[in-house]
Amino acid sequence: MTVLLTIQQLSVKLQDKLVLSELDLTLNEGDILGLVGASGCGKTTLLNAIAGFNKPSEGQIAIDGHLLSDGENCLPAEKRQVGMIFQDYALFPHLTVKENIAFGIAKLSKTEQVEQINHLLTILKLNDLGESYIHQLSGGQQQRVAIARALAPKPKLLLLDEPFSNIDARLRNELMVEIRLLLKQFKMTAIFVTHNKDEVFTFADKMAVMAQGRLLQIDAPSIICRQPNSYQVADFLQLGSWLPCQVNSTGAHSLLGELETELIKGEKTRLLYLLVKPQQLTLSVTIDDKNKANAQVEYISVTEQGYHYYLRSIDTPSTDSTLVFNKISLYSNVALTIKQQVLLQIKPHELLFFEYNPL
Amino acid sequence: MIALNNSKTWKLSSYLIALVLMVPVLVMLVGGVSASTQLFAHLWQTVLPSYLENTLLLAFWVVLLALIFGVFSAAIITQTNIVFKKQLRWLLLLPLAMPAYLVAYLYTDLFDYAGPVQRSLRAWFDWQSPSDYWFFDIRTLPGAALMLALVLFPYIYMLTRGAFEQQDQNLIRASRLLGLTAKQSFFKIALPLARPAIAVAASLVLMETLADFATVQYFSVNTLTTAIYDTWLGYGDLGAANALASVLMLLVLFVVLAEQKSRAGLRHQSARPNLNRDLIKLSVGQQIIASTFCWALVIFGFLLPLTLLIVMAIEYSDIAQLSVLMSTGVNSLKISVIAATVAVLIALSLGLYQRLHSDKYRQLPQQISGFGYAVPGTVLAMAMLSTLGPIDHWLNGAVEVLGFTAPGLILSGSLFAIIFALVVRFSAIANGTIISGIKQIPQSLDYAPASLGVNLKGSLTKVHLPILTPAIFVAWLLVFVEAMKELPAVLLLRPFNFETLSSQIYQLISDEMLEQGALGAILIVLFGLLPIVLLNKSKEKV
């Protein structure tokens, strides 16, 4: 695979505040990268720096081997061959659909322009709307026009800033699948920004998780879900619940029992948090002397398959307060009641412990 | 910082334009303040106290009357079920189109001792002399205040009405549920909430009053504006005129500061207006009183003066008058078209600079250029004379040294000075309109052209300017109309034998011969209606 985008040690300051800090990123040709992170983490700033709207204070950005900015020199946005689809689409309200698409290809001959426009109109199913103005189109149609306009100048890289946030939830998934197929058809390399991890699973080949101006992890979405590299990544993506454990080289002690692990080195006992996914838990409602309850129901909601519960530990005066948990998530088709006491057990699986380090 | 345009030429020219627009007033202020303490002492011992007293008294009465007219009419229109509400809603704006000096002249003609009203009264009641009865003397300071309030109250009406309409109706409903009657909740909730808007409107009225020249001159009420005019044109004393203008400017600055403080309070306004208002239901008697009040304002502020003008025009118009009207009209058009075009070009350049340049202080040139809106025309004229006069003298000297004939007063004695003054005075209007147009363009449209490979020039010509076309048109029209109506600056700066519609009408009023210019006066009123129509349309959209 050929590397298309290389970002090295990129830092961006906005109004004297460091928004991106020493960020490294590479992207292969034809890959679609989904960039997720909480609001204000620097996702849009990164897109703007690649597009040429933010001037980096340090670091390099190169596309296809051509240096776009190196901290001192900064190629103007219009010379970068980087297309962008804006959150509000930024379609020109005084121009028709055809004129919007033609905007970036004025240097081509008239015949080539018409050919290109018609091709895009056909692919994006906008054939009957060429002469319409933007306000006459639906949200979905406007998005298609924005895509057609961005693709017309044949950019090397396409940036999409929360492109699905204005789309009706019912249509969103359908549209994402359609646009992904289109980008693949054009062999387009793309980065898209979202705060919705589910969009990344549907749309992207790779996922990058950002926090406080840094990239925490970048990999295939399935790998990140299986092996998040930090508390922050797992917590932001809401991959499971957190069970506090006292861990040492012999194993892990929690309010849900003893857990065997050989991964933790060192003699000292440490407080770590185990990532527990709902499918890694078993629930038992038969409580007796042998099977003592260790959790109680705090919250119940109904789902299509059954019920979703939040459970908290049953605390006694002798309970180690550091091990108390109050929000273990569990799905089950067994009907429970609020405050009902149950026995929770962890199925044997590869245990993922993290130090507490919230966003 | 967003890497937008960083052209040094654009930056330099923007600051230069702003500076050029501000320099005359600065020169005048410096000249006035540093004139000489002796001059101020002399003015203080002679005329200044009475001028100041008259100015402040006039301001007090105008604001008080305009508040009564404006707040009550706004309350009636928004809070009650008055009949013909839909019509009165916009009719109450119309007096804004009527220049105060026209109303002053027409009502003096109508209500003076020799006028038809007093003549009829004397005939009916068989009164022989003024000692037989009392009648309101219109050519007095309170009379001038009434004339000004009659045409300025729509500022207060408009902003107060807006404030009432923007109020969250749930607040009123909550007060009703807590036991207040409709009337009580108006006085305890709605009115206090509208106070910042009322204060802003009152300061606008105050500024207009301080800037008025023709009404007070016609009524022989000596205020600072008339004093400046007389000191310069009567005695040719530029230093004293400058000093008086500086005092007036300081008064205006004080009002501007107070106005900005009031504006800060506008944040209390609700962003959740509710148009389903619970109206106060008026009894028949209350309907009659409220209707009489509102219709009296419309009739005396607009319909009656316009009718009088139309009657005059029908009775006295002739071909000779039309030809004079044509020539003065063309002069007015000429200066107004140029001033509007220049002001809009400046506003566009500075507005786009503010939006698209990377300069950290990019809003500064635009803010500086809008400074002239508060400067009364008379003060501005003095500023032009103080600045351009010395430049002319220097130019003439330089040309003579080079062995050529001195060209004369090519700056201060030509249309240049008038147009310059009009641009300084009305740039703020163009700025406001263009900036609000620019703000309507989403920020993403600034970036989109670049992402499609189009540079700044292409972006401006293909995206920003076409989208801004309606705002450009409105800004041009507003400045054009204001320039057509401007009187004091034109009177003081016009070249010899150069008359505009407003200066000619003022001249005819001074000579008690408005009949000869009735057609021109109607034309000015009609031009004055244009911004009101635009304003009303934009308010309806809200």
Interface residues (C-beta under 8 A of the other chain):
Chain A: L14 Q15 N48 A51 G52 F53 N54 K55 C74 P76 A77 E78 K79 Q81 V82 G83 M84 F86 Q87 D88 Y89 A90 L91 F92 P93 H94 F103 G104 A106 K107 R149 A150 A152 P153 P155 L159
Chain B: M1 I2 A3 P442 S444 L445 Y447 A448 P449 A450 S451 L452 G453 V454 N455 G458 K462 V463 P466 I467
